Structures are given as structure tokens and as C-alpha cells.
């Protein structure tokens, strides 16, 4: 398996939207909404997320994840003076569990180690990716009703 990162371009918007929808599909399907309601909600939430990311993380690196030349997800990171911030890693369901996320996160950890920095991230408490983060040595720094803030040192 070959994993690469490619900076996003405007042409990648439809794929990035597809990745976003894939991260919300299971949750939203349980709500009993019509297809039209779901589409409207997803488009609204997608726009809000993109706007929020641009405002909160203007200097972040936003990349498409490729595995064996196939578009499989997106990675959003920020290199700050005191730590690396893993803002978002989203992989299409059909490519999850194949080591792509593990590979990218361990690469980020290696870079942080070389720079004597930590890696921080935030994850929904119910997100199964939490298990991956814990396996990779991340520890909970703080928690609220929805999120865990985790750090790898």
C-alpha cells in the first residue's frame, strides 16, 4: 500500500463533500428524515464546517489522502510552535481499517518527535477512531459532554 498526500484544489470540492457526507451518513440515516431534508442539512453543515476551518485554521495544511493512486480521504493539520494539531482526518468507509490512518498519524508523530513537539487532536467521545488514537499512544487531556481532547507526547 502506497499512501500519499496531495494539496487540495478547487476541483477537489466534490470529493471533499463526499468524504464529509460519509462521516455523517450513519448518524443522519437514523433520524428518519426525507432524502431532501438530509441533502439540505448536509450541504448546510458542510458549508459551515468549511467556513469554520478556514477561519479557525487559516494556515493549516489541507490535503487529499491517496492510497495506491485512489482518492481515499482528507487530512487537515496545523504545525504550531509548541505542537502539531491533527484537526481532521477523514477516510471513506470502504478504505477504513486498511492502515491508511495509522500510517499518516505515525508519520505525524515521527515528525513531531524529530521537532520535540507533541501532537494534539479532538475527537467525538463516541467516535471509533478514539480506539486508534489510544493504540497510537494518545492520552486524554480533557473532556466535555461531546469531545475528548487528546495528546501524544
C-alpha positions as CSV (number, residue, x, y, z in Angstrom):
1,X,0.0,0.0,0.0
2,X,1.4,3.4,-1.0
3,X,-0.1,6.4,0.8
4,X,0.5,9.9,-0.4
5,X,-0.8,13.4,0.3
6,X,-1.8,16.0,-2.4
7,X,-2.7,19.6,-1.6
8,X,-6.4,20.3,-2.3
9,X,-7.5,22.4,-5.2
10,X,-10.9,23.8,-6.1
11,X,-11.5,20.8,-8.3
12,X,-11.4,18.6,-5.2
13,X,-14.5,20.1,-3.6
14,X,-16.9,17.4,-4.8
15,X,-14.7,14.7,-3.4
16,X,-14.2,16.5,-0.1
17,X,-18.0,16.8,0.2
18,X,-18.3,13.1,-0.5
19,X,-15.9,12.4,2.4
20,X,-17.8,14.7,4.7
21,X,-21.1,13.0,3.9
22,X,-19.6,9.6,4.5
23,X,-18.6,10.7,8.1
24,X,-22.2,11.7,8.9
25,X,-24.2,9.1,6.9
26,X,-24.8,6.6,9.7
27,X,-25.8,9.2,12.2
28,X,-28.2,11.0,9.9
29,X,-29.8,7.9,8.5
30,X,-31.1,7.1,12.0
31,X,-33.1,10.4,12.1
32,X,-35.9,9.3,9.8
33,X,-35.6,12.4,7.6
34,X,-36.5,12.6,3.9
35,X,-33.8,12.5,1.3
36,X,-34.4,16.2,0.6
37,X,-34.1,17.1,4.3
38,X,-30.9,15.1,4.6
39,X,-29.4,16.7,1.4
40,X,-30.2,20.2,2.7
41,X,-28.8,19.5,6.2
42,X,-25.6,18.0,4.8
43,X,-25.0,20.9,2.4
44,X,-25.6,23.4,5.2
45,X,-23.3,21.6,7.7
46,X,-20.6,21.1,5.0
47,X,-20.5,24.9,4.3
48,X,-20.4,25.7,8.0
49,X,-17.6,23.3,8.6
50,X,-15.5,24.7,5.7
51,X,-16.1,28.3,6.8
52,X,-15.2,27.4,10.4
53,X,-12.0,25.5,9.3
54,X,-10.9,28.5,7.2
55,X,-11.4,31.0,10.0
56,X,-10.0,28.9,12.9
57,X,-7.0,27.4,11.0
58,X,-6.0,29.8,8.2
59,X,-2.5,28.4,7.9
60,X,-3.4,24.7,8.1
61,X,-2.2,22.1,5.6
62,X,-5.3,20.6,3.8
63,X,-4.6,17.6,1.7
64,X,-6.3,14.8,-0.2
65,X,-5.2,11.3,1.0
66,X,-4.3,8.9,-1.8
67,X,-3.8,5.2,-1.4
68,X,-2.4,3.4,-4.4
69,X,-3.4,6.5,-6.5
70,X,-7.0,6.4,-5.4
71,X,-8.6,9.3,-3.5
72,X,-9.5,7.9,-0.1
73,X,-9.8,10.8,2.3
74,X,-8.6,14.1,3.6
75,X,-6.1,15.3,6.2
76,X,-6.1,18.7,7.8
77,X,-3.1,19.5,10.1
78,X,-1.5,22.6,11.6
79,X,2.1,22.9,12.5
80,X,2.3,25.3,15.5
81,X,5.3,26.3,17.5
82,X,4.5,24.1,20.5
83,X,2.7,21.2,18.8
84,X,1.3,19.6,15.7
85,X,-2.5,19.8,15.6
86,X,-4.4,17.0,13.9
87,X,-7.5,18.9,13.0
88,X,-9.3,16.4,10.9
89,X,-8.5,13.0,9.3
90,X,-11.5,11.5,7.4
91,X,-11.2,8.3,5.3
92,X,-14.0,6.9,3.1
93,X,-15.6,3.9,4.9
94,X,-14.5,1.5,2.1
95,X,-10.9,2.4,2.9
96,X,-11.1,2.4,6.7
97,X,-9.3,-0.4,8.6
98,X,-6.6,-0.8,6.0
99,X,-3.8,1.1,7.8
100,X,-4.1,4.4,6.0
101,X,-4.9,6.5,9.1
102,X,-2.4,4.6,11.2
103,X,0.3,5.3,8.6
104,X,-0.4,9.0,8.4
105,X,-0.7,9.6,12.1
106,X,2.5,7.7,12.9
107,X,4.2,9.9,10.2
108,X,2.9,13.0,12.0
109,X,4.1,11.6,15.3
110,X,7.6,10.9,13.8
111,X,7.8,14.5,12.5
112,X,6.7,15.8,15.9
113,X,9.3,13.6,17.7
114,X,12.0,15.0,15.4
115,X,10.9,18.5,16.3
116,X,10.5,17.8,20.0
117,X,6.8,18.6,19.8
118,X,3.5,16.9,20.8
119,X,0.5,16.1,18.7
120,X,-2.9,17.2,19.8
121,X,-6.4,16.3,18.5
122,X,-10.0,16.5,19.4
123,X,-12.4,13.6,18.8
124,X,-16.1,12.9,19.5
125,X,-16.3,10.7,22.6
126,X,-18.3,8.1,20.6
127,X,-16.0,8.1,17.5
128,X,-14.5,4.6,17.0
129,X,-11.3,6.4,15.9
130,X,-10.7,7.0,19.6
131,X,-9.5,3.4,19.9
132,X,-6.9,4.0,17.2
133,X,-5.7,7.2,18.9
134,X,-5.3,5.3,22.2
135,X,-3.5,2.5,20.5
136,X,-1.1,5.0,19.0
137,X,-0.3,6.4,22.4
138,X,-2.6,9.4,22.6
139,X,-3.9,10.2,26.1
140,X,-7.0,12.2,27.2
141,X,-6.1,15.7,28.3
142,X,-9.6,17.0,28.9
143,X,-13.2,16.1,28.1
144,X,-16.6,17.6,27.9
145,X,-20.0,16.1,27.1
146,X,-19.2,15.7,23.4
147,X,-15.4,15.8,22.8
148,X,-12.2,14.5,24.1
149,X,-9.0,16.5,23.7
150,X,-6.1,14.1,23.3
151,X,-2.3,14.5,23.2
152,X,0.6,12.4,22.1
153,X,3.9,13.3,23.7
